[in-house]
């Protein structure tokens, strides 16, 4: 026993468990703040170099498909421009009707632009670190989106100059969602796979169809309603299961995230 | 090598791991530079000399990890200890092939321990076990073996020049 107590291993384990205890009580927040403030400038520059290199390799990898992608995107762009024109008309109509009926206008979202400066050091979990923190107004549990109101994740932890974002693809993430066209309700679960989500807890009586858009629902405490999550890719239903499931193709490309918006509550 | 040089290398490697290497994934798995360096220290030298450095790098990574605090440092510590025991009790002479085998064993034990400790330290922490064990871990073993070979030969060349 004396030998064990005298050994370095024993005291190291005691030290780590002590730190785990302090961390669980939130007492390591201040030292962590100092550490992040010290490290974040070098993180920012090295992550930018990493982006440049990875974009270069992505370009080389996809150079053959660029022509096809370009014509596809041009086609989609035309369709979307037409859709935007239609929606602008509907928006004006909606504005007029709101004024007539005395309904209030929904408040515009306040957004903070942030850069990703780090990722999870192990292969476990889908988290990223951003260069905005408490000093910029970022709060815990705030929703994180991409341009076009595409849901990416939520702020899990926030420090003075940095924040940790839990991506919706992580297996610890749950988002209350609805299918936009049919208003079918469910829960979107992450699978810890970069491009895969599952819509779960859908009643068997509901009919899910491929390519339907899935958005965040009003049942969320964290996420505002109507943020795009993805599209139904495959419906998974079998007799013994109580609920239906569907494989969702995320709207965001999680392999190429670089800049994000944090929604201020 | 001097103690403070190794500390600087480990801290630099940790920052490099978080903000550079983790951006490059090959079939979803990325290189684990810090694990490879620490496992090489354990295999090539007496790890007791660098005990404190291993703890510092483990705790540093814990601060930047999404896993429950302490999971990485405890796993690193246990894996390094396992390699030390294997080296002392089972293998006398260390050659290149054996180094690679020990790196593979260290990677497996580290990954298993990280997953287990994450669940123990935070009971509701969700892990995709199947995906990690069957898909990610074998890839990580291969990447770490390749990286360890490069570092080993670089170290050999540096020491030959000296």
HADDOCK unambig.tbl for C-alpha pairs under 7 A between the chains (distance, minus, plus):
assign (segid A and resid 16 and name CA) (segid B and resid 70 and name CA) 6.43 0.50 0.50
assign (segid A and resid 20 and name CA) (segid B and resid 69 and name CA) 5.98 0.50 0.50
assign (segid A and resid 20 and name CA) (segid B and resid 70 and name CA) 5.95 0.50 0.50
assign (segid A and resid 43 and name CA) (segid B and resid 15 and name CA) 6.84 0.50 0.50
assign (segid A and resid 43 and name CA) (segid B and resid 19 and name CA) 5.34 0.50 0.50
assign (segid A and resid 46 and name CA) (segid B and resid 19 and name CA) 5.99 0.50 0.50
assign (segid A and resid 46 and name CA) (segid B and resid 20 and name CA) 5.87 0.50 0.50
assign (segid A and resid 47 and name CA) (segid B and resid 19 and name CA) 4.99 0.50 0.50
assign (segid A and resid 47 and name CA) (segid B and resid 20 and name CA) 5.40 0.50 0.50
assign (segid A and resid 50 and name CA) (segid B and resid 20 and name CA) 5.33 0.50 0.50
assign (segid A and resid 50 and name CA) (segid B and resid 23 and name CA) 6.47 0.50 0.50
assign (segid A and resid 54 and name CA) (segid B and resid 24 and name CA) 6.90 0.50 0.50
assign (segid A and resid 117 and name CA) (segid B and resid 19 and name CA) 6.08 0.50 0.50
assign (segid A and resid 118 and name CA) (segid B and resid 18 and name CA) 5.39 0.50 0.50
assign (segid A and resid 118 and name CA) (segid B and resid 19 and name CA) 4.39 0.50 0.50
assign (segid A and resid 119 and name CA) (segid B and resid 18 and name CA) 5.57 0.50 0.50
assign (segid A and resid 119 and name CA) (segid B and resid 19 and name CA) 6.38 0.50 0.50
assign (segid A and resid 119 and name CA) (segid B and resid 22 and name CA) 5.87 0.50 0.50
assign (segid A and resid 119 and name CA) (segid B and resid 23 and name CA) 7.00 0.50 0.50
assign (segid A and resid 120 and name CA) (segid B and resid 18 and name CA) 6.41 0.50 0.50
assign (segid A and resid 120 and name CA) (segid B and resid 22 and name CA) 6.91 0.50 0.50
assign (segid A and resid 120 and name CA) (segid B and resid 64 and name CA) 6.92 0.50 0.50
assign (segid A and resid 120 and name CA) (segid B and resid 65 and name CA) 5.48 0.50 0.50
assign (segid A and resid 120 and name CA) (segid B and resid 66 and name CA) 6.47 0.50 0.50
assign (segid A and resid 121 and name CA) (segid B and resid 17 and name CA) 6.19 0.50 0.50
assign (segid A and resid 121 and name CA) (segid B and resid 18 and name CA) 5.11 0.50 0.50
assign (segid A and resid 121 and name CA) (segid B and resid 22 and name CA) 6.39 0.50 0.50
assign (segid A and resid 121 and name CA) (segid B and resid 61 and name CA) 6.75 0.50 0.50
assign (segid A and resid 121 and name CA) (segid B and resid 65 and name CA) 6.14 0.50 0.50
assign (segid A and resid 123 and name CA) (segid B and resid 29 and name CA) 6.06 0.50 0.50
assign (segid A and resid 123 and name CA) (segid B and resid 30 and name CA) 6.67 0.50 0.50
assign (segid A and resid 125 and name CA) (segid B and resid 66 and name CA) 6.85 0.50 0.50
assign (segid A and resid 127 and name CA) (segid B and resid 66 and name CA) 6.49 0.50 0.50
assign (segid A and resid 171 and name CA) (segid B and resid 126 and name CA) 5.70 0.50 0.50
assign (segid A and resid 171 and name CA) (segid B and resid 127 and name CA) 6.47 0.50 0.50
assign (segid A and resid 171 and name CA) (segid B and resid 128 and name CA) 6.92 0.50 0.50
assign (segid A and resid 172 and name CA) (segid B and resid 125 and name CA) 6.71 0.50 0.50
assign (segid A and resid 172 and name CA) (segid B and resid 126 and name CA) 5.39 0.50 0.50
assign (segid A and resid 191 and name CA) (segid B and resid 128 and name CA) 6.87 0.50 0.50
assign (segid A and resid 192 and name CA) (segid B and resid 128 and name CA) 6.48 0.50 0.50
